[in-house]
Amino acid sequence: MLAQRRLTEAQLWRRLEGKGHPPEEIADAVARCKDYGYLDDRLYATLYIEGARKAVGNARLAANLVKRGIDREAAADAVAASTQDERARIDAAYAKIVRTGPNLSYPAIARRLERLGFPTPLIYRMLRERAHATLGEALEGTEA
């Protein structure tokens, strides 16, 4: 099971439970896997965050980890320690949204970014910066 893909403790527990193993055997197996280094929730969280394909906010990353069985505090710590900046992720998400829907209004873009788990202050700060940059480019184009 662990040879195919990395699992959290909770995921391994659920799989073994689903196969009908008694709780005592599951606890023993999980403990042995942890001792041998086959299970490491912190490493799982770090690899999950670094390998995330979709640009989402810190809140969404932490929620996804909790959904996979990582402790809420460990998930928050892993997200905070991530080398990926939330600002870089929101820029990537914005670029994708604009690329797929070039005529979307700023409120529509803000709603999409909010659904991706980005904090509202960051969303509106980034949108203001984009609006100022766009307006500045438009004004420069009319002066020529």
C-alpha positions as CSV (number, residue, x, y, z in Angstrom):
1,M,0.0,0.0,0.0
2,L,2.7,2.4,1.0
3,A,4.9,1.4,-1.9
4,Q,2.4,2.8,-4.4
5,R,2.0,6.2,-2.9
6,R,2.6,8.2,0.3
7,L,-0.2,8.1,2.8
8,T,-1.0,9.9,6.0
9,E,-1.5,8.0,9.3
10,A,-5.2,8.6,9.0
11,Q,-5.4,7.4,5.4
12,L,-3.5,4.2,6.3
13,W,-5.7,3.6,9.3
14,R,-8.9,4.0,7.2
15,R,-7.6,1.7,4.5
16,L,-6.6,-1.0,7.0
17,E,-9.9,-0.6,8.7
18,G,-11.7,-1.0,5.4
19,K,-10.0,-4.3,4.8
20,G,-11.4,-5.6,8.1
21,H,-8.3,-5.5,10.3
22,P,-9.0,-5.1,14.1
23,P,-8.0,-1.8,15.7
24,E,-5.2,-3.4,17.8
25,E,-3.5,-4.7,14.7
26,I,-4.0,-1.4,12.9
27,A,-2.5,0.6,15.8
28,D,0.5,-1.8,15.8
29,A,1.0,-1.6,12.0
30,V,0.8,2.2,12.0
31,A,3.3,2.5,14.9
32,R,5.7,0.2,13.1
33,C,5.4,2.1,9.8
34,K,6.1,5.4,11.8
35,D,9.1,3.7,13.4
36,Y,10.5,2.6,10.1
37,G,9.9,6.0,8.6
38,Y,7.3,4.9,6.1
39,L,4.7,7.3,7.6
40,D,5.6,10.9,8.3
41,D,2.6,13.3,8.3
42,R,4.9,16.4,8.3
43,L,6.8,15.2,5.3
44,Y,3.5,14.3,3.6
45,A,2.2,17.9,4.2
46,T,5.4,19.5,2.9
47,L,5.4,17.4,-0.2
48,Y,1.7,18.0,-0.8
49,I,2.2,21.8,-0.5
50,E,5.3,21.8,-2.8
51,G,3.6,19.6,-5.3
52,A,0.3,21.3,-5.4
53,R,-0.6,21.8,-9.1
54,K,-3.5,24.2,-8.6
55,A,-2.7,27.7,-7.2
56,V,-4.7,28.0,-4.0
57,G,-4.5,30.1,-0.9
58,N,-3.0,29.1,2.4
59,A,-6.4,28.4,4.0
60,R,-7.4,26.0,1.2
61,L,-4.0,24.2,1.4
62,A,-4.4,23.7,5.1
63,A,-8.0,22.6,4.7
64,N,-7.0,20.0,2.1
65,L,-4.3,18.6,4.4
66,V,-6.8,18.4,7.3
67,K,-9.2,16.6,5.0
68,R,-6.4,14.0,4.3
69,G,-6.0,13.4,8.0
70,I,-3.2,15.8,8.9
71,D,-3.6,17.5,12.3
72,R,-4.9,21.1,11.9
73,E,-1.9,22.6,13.7
74,A,0.6,20.5,11.7
75,A,-1.1,21.6,8.5
76,A,-1.0,25.2,9.5
77,D,2.7,24.9,10.4
78,A,3.5,23.2,7.1
79,V,1.7,25.9,5.1
80,A,3.5,28.6,7.1
81,A,6.9,27.0,6.5
82,S,6.3,26.5,2.7
83,T,8.8,28.0,0.3
84,Q,5.9,28.9,-2.0
85,D,4.7,32.5,-1.3
86,E,1.0,33.0,-1.2
87,R,1.4,36.2,-3.3
88,A,3.1,34.1,-6.1
89,R,0.2,31.6,-6.0
90,I,-2.4,34.3,-6.2
91,D,-0.6,35.9,-9.2
92,A,-0.6,32.5,-10.9
93,A,-4.3,32.0,-10.1
94,Y,-5.1,35.4,-11.4
95,A,-3.2,34.8,-14.6
96,K,-5.1,31.6,-15.2
97,I,-8.5,33.1,-14.5
98,V,-7.8,36.0,-16.9
99,R,-6.4,33.7,-19.5
100,T,-9.6,31.5,-19.4
101,G,-12.0,34.3,-19.0
102,P,-10.5,37.5,-20.4
103,N,-13.7,39.6,-20.1
104,L,-14.4,38.8,-16.5
105,S,-15.1,41.8,-14.2
106,Y,-13.0,42.4,-11.1
107,P,-15.8,41.3,-8.7
108,A,-16.1,38.0,-10.7
109,I,-12.3,37.5,-10.5
110,A,-12.4,38.3,-6.8
111,R,-15.1,35.7,-6.2
112,R,-13.1,33.0,-8.0
113,L,-10.0,33.9,-6.0
114,E,-12.0,33.7,-2.8
115,R,-13.2,30.2,-3.7
116,L,-9.6,29.2,-4.2
117,G,-9.0,30.1,-0.5
118,F,-7.1,33.4,-0.9
119,P,-7.7,35.9,1.9
120,T,-9.9,38.9,0.9
121,P,-7.4,41.6,1.8
122,L,-4.8,40.0,-0.4
123,I,-7.3,39.6,-3.3
124,Y,-8.3,43.3,-3.2
125,R,-4.7,44.5,-2.8
126,M,-3.6,42.5,-5.8
127,L,-6.6,43.6,-7.9
128,R,-5.9,47.3,-7.0
129,E,-2.3,46.9,-8.1
130,R,-3.5,45.3,-11.4
131,A,-6.0,48.0,-11.9
132,H,-3.4,50.7,-11.4
133,A,-1.0,49.0,-13.7
134,T,-3.7,48.6,-16.4
135,L,-4.8,52.2,-16.0
136,G,-1.2,53.4,-16.1
137,E,-0.6,51.5,-19.4
138,A,-3.8,52.9,-20.9
139,L,-2.8,56.5,-20.0
140,E,0.6,56.0,-21.4
141,G,-0.9,54.7,-24.6
142,T,-3.1,57.9,-25.0
143,E,-0.2,60.2,-24.5
144,A,1.7,59.0,-27.6
